Amino acid sequence: MGICRLCNRSSRFISDSLGVCLQCIRNASDEALEVAIECHRKSRAEFGLPAEPPMAKDGIRCTICVNECRIQEGSYGYCGLRKNEKGSLVGVSVHEGKLSWYHDPLPTNCVADWVCAGGTGAGYPEYAYYKGPEYGYKNLAVFFHACTLNCLYCQNWHFRQETLRPETRTAEDMFMAIDNKTSCICYFGGDPTPQIPFALNVSRRAVERYKKRILRICWETNGTMNRGLLNEMIEISLQTGGTIKFDLKAWDDVLHKVLTGVTNERTIENFASAAARSKKRPSPPLIAASTLLVPGYIDEKEIRGIAKFIASIDPEIPYSLLAFYPHFYMRDLPLISRELAYRCLHVAQEEGLKQVRIGNLSLLR
Ligand SMILES: [Zn+2]
């Protein structure tokens, strides 16, 4: 049970640590943002991460993501990976990153497993080994230990404990993890965004080395990267049969800022640009989308906005609605009801999307 500090209403659909309700986010956006910023500040201070993207006039500019930090001497950028040391940015590079990896037997629980090559055989024989699920092969899951957003419901929040640690892994190490049974590599996290140059470096080497066999390059991302990096991701996924999975977290920008700390503008622009190329290779899908149904915050109105947007570009783009599980600063919220999840599914179909589904049905109440 949480209380909204603006309207004093209490409800189990209000996150107490966030301290503001959906109605106030929509009707009193400036005040709601102020309340939300406090929660973001607190959640980031716990891990030594900057409260907001630094904007020092004389700072070094990092243009990898939407935050476009200007990092002053002795400080870190928002994601916590790059530091201004005596006037130059140090930290991760194309050769070194903050990440970990493991193999998952296919078919795995990837957000696009219901449509992707490894999960269904879509694109066989060019992009998949079998006409059905790729049993006997593996996904190399590459987990990056930093993010460009600060979602208050982050399900992998523990990566924050690793972001500022000095240890790095090399591109060579990750390259060596790709074995003969690896048929796809999926970059996730955190988010791949702050370390896309590293991921592209290893991916290009791997694709060249294994060009005679199937090796798909896939991404699970919040879509906040710069356009140049996005284009390089699209190229390599297009070529290899990989899927780029965009997590579209909220349609309303104020709500997006409340939940993630950052605007959705770049994500929306990038999705539109990438999705416009989805017809270049429809099977397996180049682009897929997902939205987490956060109880009390992501409702039919949000889903309608996102679904309409996706359908206006290409109604064939697969869209997953993901069931919520309480984590991080929103661990006091309940599970999503079956009824609301199905109402959202119908809304997405009404807006014209041809492929919509609810992921993790077992998490519905
Ligand atoms: Zn309220």
Residues whose N, C-alpha, C, O or C-beta is under 5 A from the ligand:
A	BS01	ZN	C4 L6 C7 C21 C24
